[in-house]
Amino acid sequence: MAEKKRILILGGGYGGVWAGKILEKHFRSRPEVEITLVDRHPYHTLMTELHEVAGWRCEPESVQVSFKKIFGAKRINIVVDNIEKIDMEAKIATSSRNSYAFDYIVVGSGAEPEYFGISGIQENSFTLWSFEDAMRIRHHLEHCFELAAQETDPARKKKLLTFVVAGAGFTGIEMIGELLEYRDLMCRKHYIDRSESRVIVVEAMPTILPMLSDDLKAASEKYLRKHNCELMIGCPIVGAEKGKVLLKDKDPLETETFIWTCGVKGTSFAGSLPLPMGKRNRIEADTEMRSTKYPFVYLVGDNSGYMHDGKPVAQIVETAHFTAECAAKNLIADIDGGERHTFKPNYHGVMVCIGTHYGVSNAMNWNTKGFVALAIKHMINVVYLFRIAGVNQVWEYLKHEFLDAKGHRSLVGGLAAGKVRGYWPLLLRMWLGFMWFVEGMNKIKEGWLDFSTGASKSGWLFSPGVKQAGLKAIADAASAASEAVAAAPAVDAASAASAVAAAAPAVDAASAASAAYAAAPAAVDAASAATAAATSAAPAAVAKATVFLDTSKSIIDPNSGFATWFRHLVMDGVMAYLPYTLMQVMVVAMECLIGLALFGGLFTWWAAAASVAMCLLFTFNGMFMWSQLWFLFAGILMLGGAGRSFGCDTFVVPVFKKWWNGTKFARKWHFYADDPSK
């Protein structure tokens, strides 16, 4: 048996998660390789979206992605713990209650705020570099407005309604954007005049957003000023006291809300490790993301102190991914041999959202602003979430950002945020179910389940001349009986006819349908000619009636190119190979079961999906009339979970979800509803 190799990943941030995904995928079938990821939380935090939680745009869970969702049933051990020290010589990491031996270690413990030694900043400011930070700001902001609404002292009220953000980089400007929107909402809610509130950005450098081009900076400044944001540019902060921000050569700012976003450094934990250090607790790394002292130590994200082109690598998400990919591939090479990799970043650009309705972006050297810039950022977030946690997490993101947005705080305003209470579509759900059940019962009355005659009732779904499976045997039997009659001419004709009837009790319905289909055009032409003649003979007496839309006509002409193509592809090419008996039983059963499920609100989503599918099948085949289109729209509405109101789904779905979310298939492929149950 091969020697066991233990890989320990410290930190479930962007770098740690990405390294874990790559390593797990490579060693998935290798039981001799054990991968363990340790983090202080059971979830991955979307650091780039913390401002949305702090500013009350999204709910707290919107920035949390459970490690169960990310890794599911994959071969990686997830441990919630706080590592306190690492013995590099013994290769053991320890916490207050456990120890973790390793052969290789990936250090990705992240970053923390940098205060640059300025007096009073750490003690008197809020920061925005963790989930806990965002929640502190969130509740503090709400409290300030509640107090201000009741405050009678003008000076005290002004202080409560003054919000100061230090730093005009990405984090600071995004936080300002949220503050401006939240300020407007809370002023309306608490009947406060907006002019009584101040939102201020303080920046020591002569410009905001230094990584962007001049035109994007100018556009951002214009937007901020338009929304009553005060920009104090080129204004260094020299200290802070309780309720006061001290500025160089300017009067202090009196405020109860001072948010510091002026920079970050590696965590104190990273700075305490017995490894060669660069600046700001960033550990020295070579081109392969290894420690310059211990080759079994790999460094990712904000812990990597690698100097690229003479400068420290940028502390952004893409850097975390590039360092993690480089480290993971080289760690694989350590174990398996093969090609080694050097750090080669390929940055795609930066995006900044200034609230929910405006943003600026430089992506792939393409400068955009406004709606397009925000759309690019959302698209990038969607791609990232899909890659780490699948379509389920993408859906969660879309719900938080668009469908559950409050106060019109989304890219599309409130267009997608409206809700319908489940009891309003209750009667429509039951009526839709009843009508499907009626359709099924009508087919039973028409003889769809009566096979004693050997007739196909579903032949009209196919092209003329197409025989369903099972009908050929009936035709052969009829042909044999006819030959027997020809061979015995003396037999009484009536007896022969009886013999034929016994062998083939009914004429091939599909052939009859085909004959009718072929004769139909001639009949139509004749009827049209007769009508034309009558109209010509008495033009004053006969007037052709016109309507805006004849709802008795097919939505798609059954003789159109699309309907013909669909019929040949799906019906003739697939369904015709099913025995006609099975086909007819299947259609009747589907209609009855859909009806019963919708009427009772049992597995409503699946019943609605089947209803929509059946409607589309009939529509594309040219068999659905305009008067029946409501079936399709009602089915789409039912997909929204209308079965939970006065339906069996209230009791059944939670049990089913718990079972399904615990299956290996759902966890492995991220194909679960809500959160995994294992």
Secondary structure by P-SEA (a helix, b strand, c coil): cccbbbbbbccccaaaaaaaaaaaaaacccccbbbbbbccccccccccaaaaaaaccccccccbbbcccccccccbbbbbcccccccccccccccccccccccbbbbcbbbbbbccccccccccccccccaaaaaaaaaaaaaaaaaaaacccaaaaaaaabbbbccccaaaaaaaaaaaaaaaaaaaaaccccccbbbbbbbccccccccccaaaaaaaaaaaaaaccccccccccccccccbbbbcccccccccbbbbccccccccccccccccccccccccccccccccccccbbbcccccccccccccccccaaaaaaaaaaaaaaaaaaacccccccccccccbbbbbcccccccccccccccccaaaaaaaaaaaaaaaaacccaaaaaaaaaaacccccccccccccccccccccccaaaaaaaaaaaaaaaaaaaaaacccccccccccccccccccccccaaaaaaaaaaaaaaaaaacccccaaaaaaaaaaaccccaaaaaaaaaaaaaaaaaaaaaaaaaaaaaaccccbbbbbccccccccccccccaaaaaaaacccccccccccaaaaaaaaaaaaaaaaaaaaaccaaaaaaaaaaaaaaaaaaacccccccaaaaaaaaaaccccccccccccccaaaaaaaaaacaaaaaaccccccccc
